[in-house]
Amino acid sequence: MTNTHETTPVIPLPEAGARLATTVGAIATLASTFLAWTWTDEFPGNLTVTGYPGGLQVLTLVGAALTLLFALAGHGARGLGWLNPARGNNALLLIALGTFAATWYTVIAIAVELGGIANLEPGGFVAAAASLIMALAALGLPVDRRTKSNLRRPKWWVLVALGAAGLGLLLAFLLYQWLRLGKIDRPLRRPKALPSWAQILVIAAAFAIGLFVASYGLQADSELFVGFLILGAFGVATLSRSGLSARLKALTTEHRKVTVIAAFAAAAAFPFTQNTDEFTLLAVSILIFATVALGLNVVVGLAGLLDLGYVAFLGVGAYTAALVSGSTASTFGIHLPFWAAALTGAAASLIFGVLIGAPTLRLRGDYLAIVTLGFGEIFRITMGNLDGTSGPSVTNGPNGVPNIPDLKFFGYDFGAEHTIGGFTLGSYANYFWLMLLCTALVVTIFARAGNSRIGRAWVAIREDETAATAMGINGFRVKLIAFALGATLAGLAGTVQAHVQHTVVPEMYVFAGPVPPSSAFLLAAVILGGMGTITGPLLGATLLYVIPTKLQFLNDYQLLFFGLALILLMRFRPEGVVANKRQQLEYHENDPIDVPEPRQSEETGAGIAKAGA
């Protein structure tokens, strides 16, 4: 079965007319954001104002502006060639579909929440019509699609029938087209060589934009956050298909030290973008969750050990820090400084990791998963029984250890407000910076360990333990080191979590619960993000923590949505959102590949002709 590439439109339209209609539709969609979309301010964001956009209109404005820029770049407008190095229409199609989806989501949400389409003002109808024209016209542009020679393309009347079947089928079809768009194989334009200072400025600007987008998304309410997710997903795909992501990756690879400094500076600047501690606390919780997920990635992603009770190590570190940090409810009456409490919590988790791993790591596969799941439940039940009645008085049982005091590090009170450069920062900003340092430490340990000799041994054990053992690798010792290191990293994060939450209770450390972190959430973050990578678990943990927090109505359907997400991921990207190169090759080793036709250079041809003569 051969693999070919076709440059054909989804809907057969004249290319010049489709490009012009896309441009006009983008202009009309952009203009509609300056009109009122509804008559009442009961809908979040106040879309009743004429003259400037608000709420979800901002997302439509951004999407329409980007669509217009990509359309002008396709027209050959001077100065915009850098926006689409791949020279195809895939990026334009994706951003047009994203703008259409975000706009129609807003229109539908207004009609549903306010009780009918009669609540739409003319601006809402203009936005809906213009974005629909823009999306349909973009579907008429030729796009690069990866197809197989023995498969027939769908007829145009099938697409028309799907569109006539209703808005729901149309949205599903657009999502399907987005998922099946193939990877652009056109060669990227050779970029002009930029001076080093300009490349550094580009990297800094990219991280600054990322900081602004992340801050905007965290502050969004439920309705705005859904629109943000829709446009963000299509926006990321647009950057990838346009070739901008590849160029930025080349710059960051060339300037690794600058990239690390810029990333850390952008993350450290996050508290300065917040007016209250509400979203800073959310960011601290995300960092804790992401750090623990990265520790689990050592066990699951590198060593290939399925651990279903990993959250217990987080609890060991948290309980240890709570008992030795001077809490009024502590039965020990010990008040250690934070550095000592952190080392104690990490050491306790290390000891538990060795004690649990030593007798169980000789098991493989499902048997190991069952044992670790049992350990997680035993830990939670034990913490609930150490109340002085069912067992010794150590943890106050179900009441946990409350009143954990704020940290004081070299006279710096983490529980007090501080003014820096005219900005008044709350207590959670201090914990955010502390957790950011812990995350950086864990990332460094993971990167160093993964690239070391022991890291290569982990990968060998993960791929084939029998073959690795035959080559002289001590499988038990290597797996025990991975188990101990993962437990230590989780315990370190638990010491910070105890001081951030000011209390520790057994219900915080369950296998599956409505609020992360839990073992199921952690495992899903590693798998969805990409096993064996650094960015993958961080991204997966962020999404799995933010989405349930922002969309409270998903609490009763979390497992359902997790299942759907896993099914879609296994179908379209089994290696995870951020792919590990080795696993990407493994999962796609049976995919058809292009075999280029042999080409002879002039020199080769001349040499052959001379030899023949």
Stockholm file with secondary structure:
# STOCKHOLM 1.0

chainA/1-613         MTNTHETTPVIPLPEAGARLATTVGAIATLASTFLAWTWTDEFPGNLTVTGYPGGLQVLTLVGAALTLLFALAGHGARGLGWLNPARGNNALLLIALGTFAATWYTVIAIAVELGGIANLEPGGFVAAAASLIMALAALGLPVDRRTKSNLRRPKWWVLVALGAAGLGLLLAFLLYQWLRLGKIDRPLRRPKALPSWAQILVIAAAFAIGLFVASYGLQADSELFVGFLILGAFGVATLSRSGLSARLKALTTEHRKVTVIAAFAAAAAFPFTQNTDEFTLLAVSILIFATVALGLNVVVGLAGLLDLGYVAFLGVGAYTAALVSGSTASTFGIHLPFWAAALTGAAASLIFGVLIGAPTLRLRGDYLAIVTLGFGEIFRITMGNLDGTSGPSVTNGPNGVPNIPDLKFFGYDFGAEHTIGGFTLGSYANYFWLMLLCTALVVTIFARAGNSRIGRAWVAIREDETAATAMGINGFRVKLIAFALGATLAGLAGTVQAHVQHTVVPEMYVFAGPVPPSSAFLLAAVILGGMGTITGPLLGATLLYVIPTKLQFLNDYQLLFFGLALILLMRFRPEGVVANKRQQLEYHENDPIDVPEPRQSEETGAGIAKAGA
#=GR chainA/1-613 SS CCEEEEEECSSCCCHHHHHHHHHHHHHHHHHHTTSCSBSCTTSTTCTTCSSSCCTHHHHHHHHHHHHHHHHHHHTTCTTCGGGCTTCSSHHHHHHHHHHHHHHHHHHHHHHHHHTSGGGBCHHHHHHHHHHHHHHHHHHTSCEEEEEETTSCCCCHHHHHHHHHTCHHHHHHHHHHHHHHCCCCCSCCCCCCCCCHHHHHHHHHHHHHHHHHHHHHHHHCCHHHHHHHHHHHHHHHHHHHHHTHHHHHHHHHHHTHHHHHHHHHHHHHTGGGGCSSSHHHHHHHHHHHHHHHHHHHHIIIIISCCCCSCTHHHHHHHHHHHHHHBTCTTCSSCCBCCHHHHHHHHHHHHHHHHHHHHHHHTTCCHHHHHHHHHHHHHHHHHHHHHCBSSSSCBSSCGGGCBCCCCCCEETTEETTSCEEETTEEECHHHHHHHHHHHHHHHHHHHHHHHHTSHHHHHHHHHHHCHHHHHHTTCCHHHHHHHHHHHHHHHHHHHHHHHHHHHSCBCGGGSCSSCSSSCCHHHHHHHHHHHCTTCSHHHHHHHHHHHHHHHHCGGGGGGHHHHHHHHHHHHHHHCTTCSSCCHHHHHHHTTTSCCCCCCCCCCHHHHHHHHHHHC
#=GC SS_cons         CCEEEEEECSSCCCHHHHHHHHHHHHHHHHHHTTSCSBSCTTSTTCTTCSSSCCTHHHHHHHHHHHHHHHHHHHTTCTTCGGGCTTCSSHHHHHHHHHHHHHHHHHHHHHHHHHTSGGGBCHHHHHHHHHHHHHHHHHHTSCEEEEEETTSCCCCHHHHHHHHHTCHHHHHHHHHHHHHHCCCCCSCCCCCCCCCHHHHHHHHHHHHHHHHHHHHHHHHCCHHHHHHHHHHHHHHHHHHHHHTHHHHHHHHHHHTHHHHHHHHHHHHHTGGGGCSSSHHHHHHHHHHHHHHHHHHHHIIIIISCCCCSCTHHHHHHHHHHHHHHBTCTTCSSCCBCCHHHHHHHHHHHHHHHHHHHHHHHTTCCHHHHHHHHHHHHHHHHHHHHHCBSSSSCBSSCGGGCBCCCCCCEETTEETTSCEEETTEEECHHHHHHHHHHHHHHHHHHHHHHHHTSHHHHHHHHHHHCHHHHHHTTCCHHHHHHHHHHHHHHHHHHHHHHHHHHHSCBCGGGSCSSCSSSCCHHHHHHHHHHHCTTCSHHHHHHHHHHHHHHHHCGGGGGGHHHHHHHHHHHHHHHCTTCSSCCHHHHHHHTTTSCCCCCCCCCCHHHHHHHHHHHC
//
